[in-house]
Amino acid sequence: MAQPKQIVIRLIEEVMNGGDLEVIEQLFSPEMAAPAKGWIVPFRESFPDAEMKIVELVAEGEKVAGRFRCSGTNLGEWRGKPPTGRRFEDVDEVYFVRVVDGLIVEAWGLEDTIDRLRQLRQDNEQDREANPGV
């Protein structure tokens, strides 16, 4: 059975960078697969050339903490807006993942969405009012 860190590496390399969405079913528990697809699929459609660089991965038991830098070009609708064709580079992200019996059973993270919006030139007062949690 793969170690938790290897599961996260596969998620980044094969799904997030490689775009192989079928691998989601192999990496996530049945309860987590649908929610994972619910955020990964639209993100990959909006940024089909998305690339996540692993900055650091730390594993302890069944938990993995990862720091990443994400880049991509906005070629599909994102957050209800048409594609801009603009690119964002090296947006910081941090995720915590719990892996049980070789499957991701829990994941949560923080992303620097403000930096992503700024780089895509979508960070304006209207956006902040429409998306107060951003």
TORMARVEX-12948 format. One line per 2 residues: number of its first residue (from 1); their letters; for each residue x, y, z of N, C-alpha, C. Coordinates in nm, 3 decimals. Layout:
<rs>
NUM> a> X:Y:Z:X:Y:Z:X:Y:Z; ...
</rs>
This chain:
<rs>
1> ma> 0.084:-0.119:0.000:0.000:0.000:0.000:0.089:0.125:0.000; 0.049:0.223:-0.080:0.126:0.347:-0.091:0.121:0.426:0.039
3> qp> 0.229:0.491:0.071:0.237:0.577:0.188:0.157:0.706:0.162; 0.106:0.771:0.267:0.027:0.892:0.249:0.096:0.999:0.162
5> kq> 0.225:1.018:0.182:0.297:1.119:0.103:0.293:1.085:-0.046; 0.306:0.957:-0.079:0.303:0.914:-0.219:0.165:0.938:-0.281
7> iv> 0.060:0.925:-0.202:-0.076:0.951:-0.251:-0.089:1.099:-0.290; -0.038:1.188:-0.207:-0.046:1.331:-0.235:0.039:1.365:-0.358
9> ir> 0.155:1.304:-0.370:0.240:1.328:-0.488:0.165:1.284:-0.614; 0.099:1.168:-0.610:0.020:1.124:-0.726:-0.091:1.222:-0.758
11> li> -0.159:1.273:-0.654:-0.266:1.371:-0.675:-0.212:1.493:-0.750; -0.098:1.544:-0.707:-0.041:1.662:-0.771:0.006:1.629:-0.913
13> ee> 0.087:1.526:-0.927:0.146:1.495:-1.057:0.045:1.447:-1.160; -0.040:1.353:-1.121:-0.128:1.291:-1.219:-0.259:1.366:-1.241
15> vm> -0.317:1.420:-1.134:-0.447:1.486:-1.145:-0.431:1.636:-1.169; -0.369:1.704:-1.075:-0.360:1.849:-1.086:-0.273:1.894:-1.203
17> ng> -0.157:1.832:-1.221:-0.068:1.871:-1.330:-0.098:1.795:-1.459; -0.126:1.666:-1.448:-0.146:1.584:-1.567:-0.287:1.587:-1.622
19> gd> -0.383:1.629:-1.541:-0.521:1.639:-1.587:-0.592:1.505:-1.599; -0.538:1.398:-1.540:-0.600:1.267:-1.548:-0.705:1.255:-1.437
21> le> -0.826:1.296:-1.468:-0.933:1.303:-1.368:-0.983:1.165:-1.325; -0.955:1.062:-1.404:-0.994:0.926:-1.367:-0.919:0.879:-1.242
23> vi> -0.802:0.934:-1.218:-0.720:0.894:-1.104:-0.785:0.935:-0.972; -0.873:1.034:-0.976:-0.942:1.079:-0.854:-1.007:0.960:-0.783
25> eq> -1.071:0.874:-0.860:-1.139:0.757:-0.802:-1.041:0.662:-0.732; -0.916:0.661:-0.777:-0.815:0.574:-0.718:-0.753:0.632:-0.592
27> lf> -0.756:0.764:-0.580:-0.687:0.831:-0.470:-0.777:0.871:-0.354; -0.906:0.893:-0.381:-0.998:0.940:-0.278:-1.092:0.829:-0.234
29> sp> -1.135:0.835:-0.109:-1.237:0.742:-0.060:-1.365:0.767:-0.139; -1.455:0.669:-0.142:-1.581:0.688:-0.215:-1.658:0.813:-0.168
31> em> -1.652:0.842:-0.039:-1.722:0.960:0.014:-1.657:1.091:-0.028; -1.527:1.087:-0.055:-1.453:1.210:-0.090:-1.438:1.230:-0.240
33> aa> -1.458:1.127:-0.321:-1.433:1.137:-0.465:-1.522:1.242:-0.531; -1.652:1.241:-0.503:-1.743:1.338:-0.565:-1.711:1.482:-0.524
35> pa> -1.692:1.509:-0.395:-1.654:1.647:-0.358:-1.520:1.689:-0.420; -1.426:1.596:-0.430:-1.296:1.630:-0.491:-1.315:1.667:-0.638
37> kg> -1.395:1.588:-0.708:-1.424:1.621:-0.848:-1.495:1.756:-0.858; -1.578:1.787:-0.757:-1.653:1.912:-0.757:-1.568:2.037:-0.757
39> wi> -1.444:2.028:-0.709:-1.357:2.146:-0.715:-1.243:2.127:-0.813; -1.196:2.005:-0.834:-1.083:1.982:-0.925:-1.126:1.998:-1.070
41> vp> -1.239:1.937:-1.109:-1.283:1.943:-1.249:-1.305:2.087:-1.296; -1.383:2.170:-1.223:-1.400:2.308:-1.270:-1.269:2.388:-1.273
43> fr> -1.181:2.362:-1.178:-1.053:2.433:-1.178:-0.971:2.395:-1.301; -0.965:2.264:-1.333:-0.889:2.219:-1.451:-0.953:2.271:-1.580
45> es> -1.087:2.285:-1.583:-1.153:2.340:-1.701:-1.121:2.489:-1.717; -1.111:2.559:-1.606:-1.079:2.703:-1.610:-0.932:2.727:-1.642
47> fp> -0.845:2.638:-1.592:-0.700:2.653:-1.607:-0.642:2.520:-1.657; -0.664:2.486:-1.784:-0.623:2.353:-1.832:-0.473:2.328:-1.831
49> da> -0.394:2.434:-1.824:-0.248:2.416:-1.817:-0.196:2.433:-1.674; -0.285:2.422:-1.577:-0.247:2.441:-1.436:-0.128:2.352:-1.399
51> em> -0.040:2.411:-1.321:0.076:2.336:-1.271:0.096:2.370:-1.125; 0.101:2.267:-1.042:0.130:2.285:-0.901:0.270:2.233:-0.874
53> ki> 0.352:2.319:-0.817:0.486:2.278:-0.776:0.482:2.242:-0.629; 0.539:2.129:-0.595:0.548:2.091:-0.454:0.667:2.165:-0.395
55> ve> 0.639:2.252:-0.300:0.745:2.326:-0.232:0.795:2.244:-0.114; 0.698:2.184:-0.041:0.735:2.106:0.077:0.620:2.012:0.112
57> lv> 0.653:1.889:0.144:0.556:1.792:0.195:0.610:1.733:0.324; 0.527:1.733:0.427:0.565:1.676:0.555:0.458:1.576:0.594
59> ae> 0.499:1.455:0.625:0.404:1.350:0.661:0.432:1.300:0.802; 0.324:1.276:0.874:0.333:1.215:1.006:0.213:1.122:1.020
61> ge> 0.239:0.994:1.023:0.130:0.897:1.030:0.043:0.907:0.907; -0.087:0.925:0.928:-0.180:0.930:0.816:-0.203:1.072:0.764
63> kv> -0.133:1.170:0.819:-0.152:1.310:0.778:-0.034:1.361:0.696; -0.068:1.443:0.595:0.033:1.507:0.511:0.000:1.655:0.504
65> ag> 0.100:1.738:0.528:0.088:1.882:0.511:0.173:1.920:0.392; 0.115:1.999:0.303:0.189:2.037:0.184:0.180:2.185:0.156
67> rf> 0.293:2.237:0.108:0.298:2.376:0.062:0.327:2.370:-0.087; 0.247:2.444:-0.164:0.254:2.437:-0.309:0.256:2.578:-0.369
69> rc> 0.299:2.584:-0.494:0.287:2.707:-0.573:0.217:2.669:-0.703; 0.109:2.738:-0.732:0.024:2.703:-0.846:0.031:2.813:-0.952
71> sg> 0.036:2.771:-1.079:0.036:2.862:-1.193:-0.063:2.809:-1.296; -0.117:2.898:-1.379:-0.207:2.854:-1.485:-0.260:2.971:-1.566
73> tn> -0.315:2.938:-1.683:-0.372:3.037:-1.774:-0.523:3.021:-1.774; -0.595:3.131:-1.758:-0.741:3.129:-1.750:-0.802:3.117:-1.891
75> lg> -0.831:2.991:-1.929:-0.884:2.962:-2.063:-1.029:2.914:-2.061; -1.088:2.907:-1.942:-1.228:2.869:-1.927:-1.294:2.955:-1.822
77> ew> -1.427:2.951:-1.817:-1.501:3.030:-1.719:-1.451:2.998:-1.578; -1.434:3.103:-1.497:-1.391:3.086:-1.359:-1.466:3.184:-1.271
79> rg> -1.526:3.132:-1.166:-1.601:3.213:-1.070:-1.710:3.294:-1.141; -1.772:3.229:-1.243:-1.882:3.292:-1.316:-1.840:3.397:-1.417
81> kp> -1.711:3.407:-1.444:-1.662:3.508:-1.539:-1.601:3.438:-1.660; -1.613:3.502:-1.777:-1.555:3.441:-1.897:-1.403:3.438:-1.888
83> pt> -1.340:3.351:-1.967:-1.193:3.341:-1.964:-1.127:3.472:-2.005; -1.016:3.501:-1.939:-0.942:3.624:-1.968:-0.821:3.598:-2.057
85> gr> -0.775:3.474:-2.061:-0.651:3.443:-2.133:-0.527:3.484:-2.054; -0.549:3.543:-1.936:-0.436:3.587:-1.853:-0.381:3.471:-1.771
87> rf> -0.259:3.485:-1.730:-0.190:3.381:-1.654:-0.159:3.429:-1.512; -0.170:3.337:-1.417:-0.121:3.365:-1.281:-0.002:3.275:-1.256
89> ed> 0.091:3.322:-1.175:0.216:3.249:-1.148:0.240:3.237:-0.998; 0.278:3.118:-0.957:0.328:3.092:-0.822:0.238:3.141:-0.709
91> vd> 0.109:3.112:-0.720:0.016:3.145:-0.612:0.035:3.042:-0.501; 0.053:3.090:-0.379:0.079:3.001:-0.265:-0.047:2.928:-0.222
93> ev> -0.030:2.799:-0.191:-0.137:2.715:-0.141:-0.080:2.623:-0.033; -0.163:2.594:0.067:-0.125:2.501:0.174:-0.242:2.406:0.193
95> yf> -0.212:2.277:0.195:-0.317:2.176:0.214:-0.276:2.076:0.321; -0.377:2.027:0.392:-0.362:1.919:0.488:-0.450:1.804:0.440
97> vr> -0.393:1.686:0.433:-0.463:1.569:0.380:-0.448:1.454:0.479; -0.556:1.379:0.496:-0.549:1.258:0.579:-0.576:1.138:0.489
99> vv> -0.485:1.041:0.495:-0.492:0.922:0.411:-0.509:0.799:0.501; -0.613:0.721:0.475:-0.640:0.599:0.549:-0.654:0.484:0.449
101> dg> -0.580:0.377:0.472:-0.584:0.259:0.384:-0.558:0.297:0.239; -0.467:0.392:0.217:-0.427:0.429:0.082:-0.521:0.524:0.010
103> li> -0.622:0.578:0.080:-0.718:0.669:0.017:-0.729:0.799:0.097; -0.745:0.909:0.026:-0.765:1.038:0.091:-0.907:1.041:0.147
105> ve> -0.916:1.061:0.279:-1.046:1.063:0.346:-1.083:1.202:0.397; -0.986:1.291:0.396:-1.011:1.427:0.445:-0.907:1.518:0.383
107> aw> -0.950:1.639:0.345:-0.856:1.737:0.290:-0.913:1.877:0.312; -0.826:1.968:0.345:-0.865:2.108:0.350:-0.743:2.193:0.323
109> gl> -0.767:2.313:0.275:-0.653:2.395:0.240:-0.684:2.544:0.238; -0.578:2.619:0.222:-0.583:2.764:0.210:-0.509:2.803:0.083
111> ed> -0.570:2.892:0.006:-0.508:2.941:-0.116:-0.506:3.092:-0.114; -0.406:3.151:-0.174:-0.398:3.296:-0.183:-0.481:3.343:-0.302
113> ti> -0.614:3.337:-0.284:-0.706:3.373:-0.392:-0.692:3.520:-0.431; -0.663:3.606:-0.335:-0.646:3.749:-0.367:-0.531:3.768:-0.464
115> dr> -0.419:3.698:-0.443:-0.306:3.708:-0.535:-0.345:3.655:-0.673; -0.419:3.543:-0.677:-0.464:3.488:-0.806:-0.553:3.589:-0.878
117> lr> -0.650:3.646:-0.807:-0.738:3.747:-0.867:-0.659:3.868:-0.916; -0.564:3.912:-0.836:-0.483:4.028:-0.874:-0.407:4.001:-1.003
119> ql> -0.343:3.883:-1.010:-0.265:3.850:-1.129:-0.353:3.834:-1.253; -0.476:3.788:-1.232:-0.569:3.774:-1.345:-0.641:3.904:-1.376
121> rq> -0.610:4.008:-1.296:-0.673:4.140:-1.307:-0.824:4.132:-1.287; -0.864:4.050:-1.191:-1.004:4.037:-1.155:-1.029:4.085:-1.013
123> dn> -0.929:4.148:-0.953:-0.943:4.196:-0.815:-0.986:4.342:-0.818; -1.117:4.363:-0.813:-1.167:4.500:-0.807:-1.277:4.508:-0.702
125> eq> -1.326:4.624:-0.677:-1.426:4.644:-0.572:-1.551:4.562:-0.596; -1.597:4.552:-0.721:-1.715:4.472:-0.751:-1.694:4.327:-0.712
127> dr> -1.575:4.272:-0.744:-1.546:4.133:-0.709:-1.547:4.115:-0.558; -1.488:4.209:-0.486:-1.484:4.194:-0.341:-1.624:4.199:-0.281
129> ea> -1.712:4.284:-0.335:-1.850:4.291:-0.285:-1.928:4.164:-0.318; -1.907:4.109:-0.438:-1.978:3.988:-0.480:-1.926:3.864:-0.412
131> np> -1.799:3.865:-0.368:-1.736:3.749:-0.308:-1.669:3.790:-0.177; -1.748:3.821:-0.074:-1.690:3.875:0.049:-1.593:3.782:0.119
133> gv> -1.597:3.653:0.094:-1.506:3.559:0.158:-1.372:3.550:0.090; -1.354:3.623:-0.018:-1.229:3.614:-0.094:-1.127:3.708:-0.039
</rs>
